[in-house]
């Protein structure tokens, strides 16, 4: 959070220096818990490098982190990294690699059972597929990502035609006010239900 705020304020240079020092210390640590933080630090470092316009360095940090995360078994972090990698690959004009990374992000997001990350991965996949001319798959992926009902609609008999449904807007559950729907009921954890 700190690093994103600093990058947004135009202070990416100081963030890169600080994160590099912290990363060096973590890599030298004998403590396994400290070393487990390395992929997260590389995620932040990549964002700071991208803030400086150094896409190659950002990509290197994220790909290194993704390799480590795959071994640690953190699918949510792997999804975040793969989405970012896909974006940089698109920027480089490497559509096939962008599609591959977006597919990896989608698989990881589904493994994490995280609908917000899944929607982001679906969008990344749709855009990458569009870039390589695969419009049919792109439209299907984007349609799923933008579906207001999410991935699940639970219908049950009632006289009011009210049903339960998932939502791609999982952040709405963080609000105390819950009247964002048009009459039906959004369910947190609909896949578990």
TAKA-V965887 format. One record per pair of residues at least 12 apart in sequence whose C-alpha atoms are under 10 Angstrom apart, sorted by sequence separation. I is the first residue (numbers start at 1). J is the second residue. D is the distance in Angstrom with one decimal. If there is no record, write none. Layout:
i | j | d
I | J | D
I | J | D
This chain:
i | j | d
3 | 15 | 6.0
23 | 35 | 9.1
26 | 38 | 6.5
45 | 57 | 9.0
46 | 58 | 3.9
47 | 59 | 9.4
49 | 61 | 8.9
65 | 77 | 9.2
66 | 78 | 5.8
69 | 81 | 9.2
85 | 97 | 8.8
86 | 98 | 4.1
87 | 99 | 9.6
89 | 101 | 8.5
105 | 117 | 8.2
106 | 118 | 5.6
109 | 121 | 7.4
125 | 137 | 9.0
126 | 138 | 4.0
127 | 139 | 9.1
129 | 141 | 9.1
152 | 164 | 8.4
153 | 165 | 4.3
154 | 166 | 8.5
2 | 15 | 8.8
3 | 16 | 8.7
25 | 38 | 9.7
45 | 58 | 7.2
46 | 59 | 6.8
65 | 78 | 8.3
66 | 79 | 8.9
85 | 98 | 7.2
86 | 99 | 6.8
105 | 118 | 7.7
106 | 119 | 8.3
108 | 121 | 9.2
109 | 122 | 9.7
125 | 138 | 7.1
126 | 139 | 6.6
152 | 165 | 5.7
153 | 166 | 6.5
173 | 186 | 8.9
23 | 37 | 8.8
24 | 38 | 9.3
44 | 58 | 9.3
46 | 60 | 7.8
47 | 61 | 9.1
66 | 80 | 9.2
67 | 81 | 10.0
84 | 98 | 9.5
86 | 100 | 7.7
87 | 101 | 8.8
106 | 120 | 8.3
107 | 121 | 8.7
124 | 138 | 9.5
126 | 140 | 7.8
127 | 141 | 9.1
151 | 165 | 8.0
152 | 166 | 5.3
153 | 167 | 9.4
167 | 181 | 9.8
172 | 186 | 9.3
173 | 187 | 8.8
3 | 18 | 9.3
23 | 38 | 6.5
26 | 41 | 9.1
43 | 58 | 8.4
46 | 61 | 5.4
47 | 62 | 8.9
63 | 78 | 9.9
66 | 81 | 6.2
83 | 98 | 8.7
85 | 100 | 9.8
86 | 101 | 5.0
87 | 102 | 8.6
105 | 120 | 8.7
106 | 121 | 5.0
123 | 138 | 8.6
126 | 141 | 5.4
127 | 142 | 8.1
149 | 164 | 9.0
150 | 165 | 7.0
151 | 166 | 6.1
152 | 167 | 8.2
173 | 188 | 7.1
3 | 19 | 8.4
22 | 38 | 9.1
23 | 39 | 9.3
42 | 58 | 8.7
43 | 59 | 9.7
45 | 61 | 6.9
46 | 62 | 6.0
62 | 78 | 9.5
65 | 81 | 7.6
66 | 82 | 7.3
82 | 98 | 9.0
83 | 99 | 9.9
85 | 101 | 6.4
86 | 102 | 5.6
105 | 121 | 5.6
106 | 122 | 6.4
122 | 138 | 8.9
123 | 139 | 9.8
125 | 141 | 7.0
126 | 142 | 5.4
149 | 165 | 5.6
150 | 166 | 4.7
151 | 167 | 7.3
170 | 186 | 9.3
172 | 188 | 9.5
23 | 40 | 9.7
44 | 61 | 8.9
45 | 62 | 8.5
46 | 63 | 9.5
64 | 81 | 9.8
65 | 82 | 9.9
84 | 101 | 8.6
85 | 102 | 8.1
86 | 103 | 9.1
104 | 121 | 8.6
105 | 122 | 8.5
106 | 123 | 9.6
124 | 141 | 9.2
125 | 142 | 8.1
126 | 143 | 9.0
148 | 165 | 9.1
149 | 166 | 5.5
150 | 167 | 4.1
151 | 168 | 8.1
169 | 186 | 9.6
170 | 187 | 9.2
171 | 188 | 10.0
23 | 41 | 6.5
42 | 60 | 9.2
43 | 61 | 6.8
44 | 62 | 9.0
62 | 80 | 9.5
63 | 81 | 7.6
82 | 100 | 9.0
83 | 101 | 6.7
84 | 102 | 8.8
86 | 104 | 9.3
102 | 120 | 9.2
103 | 121 | 7.4
106 | 124 | 9.0
122 | 140 | 9.4
123 | 141 | 7.0
124 | 142 | 8.7
126 | 144 | 9.8
148 | 166 | 8.2
149 | 167 | 5.1
150 | 168 | 5.1
167 | 185 | 9.7
168 | 186 | 10.0
170 | 188 | 7.3
22 | 41 | 8.0
23 | 42 | 7.6
42 | 61 | 5.4
43 | 62 | 5.8
46 | 65 | 9.5
62 | 81 | 5.9
63 | 82 | 8.1
66 | 85 | 9.3
82 | 101 | 5.2
83 | 102 | 5.7
86 | 105 | 8.6
102 | 121 | 5.8
103 | 122 | 8.1
105 | 124 | 8.8
106 | 125 | 8.0
122 | 141 | 5.6
123 | 142 | 5.6
126 | 145 | 8.9
147 | 166 | 9.7
148 | 167 | 5.9
149 | 168 | 7.3
150 | 169 | 8.3
164 | 183 | 9.9
165 | 184 | 7.5
166 | 185 | 8.5
167 | 186 | 6.4
170 | 189 | 9.3
41 | 61 | 9.1
42 | 62 | 6.3
43 | 63 | 9.3
61 | 81 | 9.6
62 | 82 | 7.9
81 | 101 | 9.0
82 | 102 | 6.2
83 | 103 | 9.0
85 | 105 | 9.3
101 | 121 | 9.2
102 | 122 | 7.4
105 | 125 | 8.7
121 | 141 | 9.4
122 | 142 | 6.2
123 | 143 | 9.0
125 | 145 | 9.9
147 | 167 | 7.9
148 | 168 | 6.5
149 | 169 | 9.4
150 | 170 | 9.6
162 | 182 | 9.9
163 | 183 | 8.7
164 | 184 | 6.1
165 | 185 | 6.2
166 | 186 | 5.6
167 | 187 | 7.4
20 | 41 | 8.6
41 | 62 | 9.8
42 | 63 | 9.1
43 | 64 | 9.4
62 | 83 | 10.0
63 | 84 | 9.6
81 | 102 | 9.8
82 | 103 | 8.4
83 | 104 | 8.4
84 | 105 | 9.2
102 | 123 | 8.6
103 | 124 | 8.7
104 | 125 | 9.5
121 | 142 | 9.8
122 | 143 | 8.9
123 | 144 | 8.9
124 | 145 | 9.7
146 | 167 | 9.5
147 | 168 | 7.3
148 | 169 | 8.1
162 | 183 | 6.9
163 | 184 | 5.4
164 | 185 | 4.8
165 | 186 | 5.1
166 | 187 | 5.4
167 | 188 | 8.0
19 | 41 | 6.8
20 | 42 | 8.8
23 | 45 | 8.9
39 | 61 | 8.6
40 | 62 | 9.4
42 | 64 | 7.8
43 | 65 | 6.8
59 | 81 | 9.4
62 | 84 | 7.7
63 | 85 | 7.2
79 | 101 | 9.1
82 | 104 | 6.4
83 | 105 | 5.7
102 | 124 | 5.8
103 | 125 | 6.4
119 | 141 | 9.2
120 | 142 | 9.8
122 | 144 | 7.4
123 | 145 | 6.2
145 | 167 | 10.0
146 | 168 | 7.3
161 | 183 | 9.3
162 | 184 | 5.1
163 | 185 | 6.3
164 | 186 | 5.9
165 | 187 | 5.8
166 | 188 | 6.8
167 | 189 | 9.5
19 | 42 | 8.2
39 | 62 | 8.0
42 | 65 | 5.8
43 | 66 | 8.9
62 | 85 | 6.7
79 | 102 | 8.4
81 | 104 | 9.7
82 | 105 | 4.9
83 | 106 | 8.5
101 | 124 | 8.9
102 | 125 | 4.9
103 | 126 | 9.9
119 | 142 | 8.6
122 | 145 | 5.5
123 | 146 | 8.3
145 | 168 | 7.3
146 | 169 | 9.7
160 | 183 | 9.6
161 | 184 | 8.3
162 | 185 | 7.5
163 | 186 | 8.7
164 | 187 | 6.4
165 | 188 | 8.8
166 | 189 | 7.5
167 | 190 | 8.6
39 | 63 | 9.6
41 | 65 | 8.5
42 | 66 | 9.2
61 | 85 | 9.8
79 | 103 | 9.4
81 | 105 | 7.6
82 | 106 | 8.6
101 | 125 | 8.2
102 | 126 | 8.7
121 | 145 | 8.3
122 | 146 | 9.0
144 | 168 | 9.5
160 | 184 | 9.7
165 | 189 | 9.9
166 | 190 | 5.4
19 | 44 | 7.7
20 | 45 | 7.4
39 | 64 | 7.8
40 | 65 | 7.5
59 | 84 | 8.2
60 | 85 | 9.2
79 | 104 | 7.1
80 | 105 | 7.0
99 | 124 | 8.0
100 | 125 | 8.4
102 | 127 | 9.4
103 | 128 | 9.9
119 | 144 | 7.8
120 | 145 | 7.4
165 | 190 | 6.9
166 | 191 | 7.9
19 | 45 | 6.1
38 | 64 | 9.8
39 | 65 | 4.4
40 | 66 | 9.7
58 | 84 | 9.1
59 | 85 | 6.2
78 | 104 | 8.3
79 | 105 | 4.1
80 | 106 | 9.8
82 | 108 | 8.7
98 | 124 | 8.3
99 | 125 | 5.7
102 | 128 | 7.7
118 | 144 | 9.8
119 | 145 | 4.6
120 | 146 | 9.7
164 | 190 | 8.4
165 | 191 | 9.7
18 | 45 | 9.3
19 | 46 | 9.9
38 | 65 | 7.3
39 | 66 | 7.2
58 | 85 | 8.6
59 | 86 | 9.4
78 | 105 | 6.8
79 | 106 | 6.8
82 | 109 | 9.9
98 | 125 | 7.7
99 | 126 | 8.4
101 | 128 | 9.4
102 | 129 | 9.4
118 | 145 | 7.6
119 | 146 | 7.4
16 | 44 | 8.8
17 | 45 | 9.2
37 | 65 | 10.0
39 | 67 | 8.8
59 | 87 | 9.6
77 | 105 | 9.3
78 | 106 | 9.7
79 | 107 | 7.8
80 | 108 | 8.9
99 | 127 | 8.6
100 | 128 | 9.0
119 | 147 | 9.3
15 | 44 | 8.9
16 | 45 | 6.1
19 | 48 | 8.9
39 | 68 | 6.5
40 | 69 | 8.9
59 | 88 | 6.8
75 | 104 | 9.9
76 | 105 | 8.7
78 | 107 | 9.5
79 | 108 | 5.1
80 | 109 | 8.4
98 | 127 | 9.1
99 | 128 | 5.3
100 | 129 | 9.8
116 | 145 | 9.2
15 | 45 | 7.8
16 | 46 | 8.8
38 | 68 | 8.3
39 | 69 | 6.3
55 | 85 | 9.8
58 | 88 | 8.4
59 | 89 | 8.4
75 | 105 | 8.6
78 | 108 | 6.3
79 | 109 | 5.4
98 | 128 | 5.8
99 | 129 | 6.2
115 | 145 | 9.3
16 | 47 | 9.2
17 | 48 | 9.8
38 | 69 | 9.1
75 | 106 | 9.9
76 | 107 | 10.0
77 | 108 | 8.4
78 | 109 | 8.0
79 | 110 | 9.0
97 | 128 | 8.9
98 | 129 | 8.3
99 | 130 | 9.6
119 | 150 | 8.9
154 | 185 | 9.7
15 | 47 | 9.8
16 | 48 | 6.0
36 | 68 | 8.7
37 | 69 | 9.9
56 | 88 | 8.4
75 | 107 | 8.4
76 | 108 | 6.4
77 | 109 | 8.8
79 | 111 | 9.4
95 | 127 | 9.5
96 | 128 | 7.8
99 | 131 | 9.1
119 | 151 | 9.9
149 | 181 | 9.9
153 | 185 | 9.9
12 | 45 | 9.4
15 | 48 | 6.5
16 | 49 | 6.8
36 | 69 | 8.6
39 | 72 | 9.5
55 | 88 | 6.7
56 | 89 | 9.8
75 | 108 | 4.7
76 | 109 | 5.8
79 | 112 | 8.6
95 | 128 | 5.9
96 | 129 | 8.2
98 | 131 | 9.2
99 | 132 | 8.6
148 | 181 | 9.7
153 | 186 | 9.4
154 | 187 | 9.6
14 | 48 | 9.2
15 | 49 | 9.0
43 | 77 | 8.8
55 | 89 | 9.4
74 | 108 | 8.5
75 | 109 | 6.4
76 | 110 | 8.8
78 | 112 | 9.5
83 | 117 | 8.9
90 | 124 | 9.5
94 | 128 | 9.2
95 | 129 | 7.4
98 | 132 | 9.5
116 | 150 | 9.7
153 | 187 | 9.6
12 | 47 | 8.9
13 | 48 | 7.7
16 | 51 | 9.7
39 | 74 | 10.0
43 | 78 | 10.0
46 | 81 | 9.5
73 | 108 | 9.7
75 | 110 | 8.4
76 | 111 | 8.1
77 | 112 | 9.1
79 | 114 | 9.6
86 | 121 | 9.3
93 | 128 | 9.8
95 | 130 | 8.9
96 | 131 | 9.1
115 | 150 | 8.0
149 | 184 | 9.8
152 | 187 | 9.4
12 | 48 | 5.4
13 | 49 | 8.3
15 | 51 | 10.0
16 | 52 | 9.2
36 | 72 | 7.7
55 | 91 | 8.8
56 | 92 | 9.5
75 | 111 | 6.3
76 | 112 | 5.5
95 | 131 | 6.2
96 | 132 | 7.2
115 | 151 | 8.4
149 | 185 | 9.9
150 | 186 | 9.3
154 | 190 | 8.6
7 | 44 | 10.0
11 | 48 | 8.9
12 | 49 | 7.3
40 | 77 | 7.7
43 | 80 | 8.5
47 | 84 | 8.9
55 | 92 | 8.9
74 | 111 | 9.4
75 | 112 | 5.3
76 | 113 | 8.5
80 | 117 | 7.4
83 | 120 | 7.5
84 | 121 | 9.7
87 | 124 | 7.3
90 | 127 | 8.8
94 | 131 | 9.2
95 | 132 | 5.6
149 | 186 | 8.1
150 | 187 | 10.0
153 | 190 | 8.4
3 | 41 | 9.8
10 | 48 | 9.8
12 | 50 | 8.9
13 | 51 | 8.9
39 | 77 | 8.3
40 | 78 | 10.0
43 | 81 | 6.9
46 | 84 | 9.1
50 | 88 | 9.2
70 | 108 | 9.6
74 | 112 | 7.9
75 | 113 | 9.0
76 | 114 | 7.4
79 | 117 | 6.9
80 | 118 | 9.9
83 | 121 | 6.1
86 | 124 | 7.1
87 | 125 | 9.7
90 | 128 | 6.7
93 | 131 | 8.6
94 | 132 | 8.9
95 | 133 | 9.4
149 | 187 | 10.0
152 | 190 | 6.6
153 | 191 | 9.8
12 | 51 | 6.2
13 | 52 | 7.4
39 | 78 | 9.2
42 | 81 | 9.6
46 | 85 | 9.9
73 | 112 | 9.9
75 | 114 | 9.4
79 | 118 | 8.2
82 | 121 | 8.4
83 | 122 | 9.5
86 | 125 | 8.2
89 | 128 | 9.1
93 | 132 | 9.4
151 | 190 | 8.5
152 | 191 | 7.0
154 | 193 | 9.3
4 | 44 | 7.5
7 | 47 | 8.1
8 | 48 | 9.3
11 | 51 | 8.9
12 | 52 | 6.3
77 | 117 | 9.7
80 | 120 | 9.0
83 | 123 | 9.4
84 | 124 | 9.0
87 | 127 | 9.3
150 | 190 | 9.1
151 | 191 | 8.2
3 | 44 | 6.5
4 | 45 | 9.8
7 | 48 | 6.0
10 | 51 | 8.0
11 | 52 | 9.1
12 | 53 | 9.9
40 | 81 | 9.4
43 | 84 | 9.1
76 | 117 | 7.6
79 | 120 | 9.1
80 | 121 | 8.5
83 | 124 | 6.6
86 | 127 | 9.8
87 | 128 | 8.3
90 | 131 | 7.9
152 | 193 | 9.8
2 | 44 | 9.4
3 | 45 | 8.2
6 | 48 | 8.7
7 | 49 | 9.2
10 | 52 | 8.7
39 | 81 | 9.2
76 | 118 | 9.6
79 | 121 | 7.4
82 | 124 | 9.6
83 | 125 | 8.7
86 | 128 | 7.7
90 | 132 | 9.8
1 | 44 | 8.7
4 | 47 | 7.4
7 | 50 | 9.3
8 | 51 | 8.0
3 | 47 | 8.3
4 | 48 | 7.4
7 | 51 | 6.1
3 | 48 | 7.1
6 | 51 | 9.9
7 | 52 | 8.4
4 | 51 | 9.2
119 | 167 | 9.9
120 | 168 | 9.3
119 | 168 | 6.4
118 | 168 | 8.4
119 | 169 | 9.0
115 | 166 | 8.8
116 | 167 | 8.7
117 | 168 | 9.0
115 | 167 | 7.8
116 | 168 | 5.7
115 | 168 | 6.0
116 | 169 | 6.7
117 | 170 | 9.7
114 | 168 | 9.6
115 | 169 | 8.3
116 | 170 | 6.1
115 | 170 | 7.1
116 | 171 | 8.1
114 | 170 | 8.9
115 | 188 | 9.8
115 | 189 | 8.9
114 | 189 | 9.0
115 | 190 | 9.8
113 | 189 | 8.6
115 | 191 | 9.4
114 | 191 | 10.0
113 | 191 | 8.1
113 | 192 | 9.1
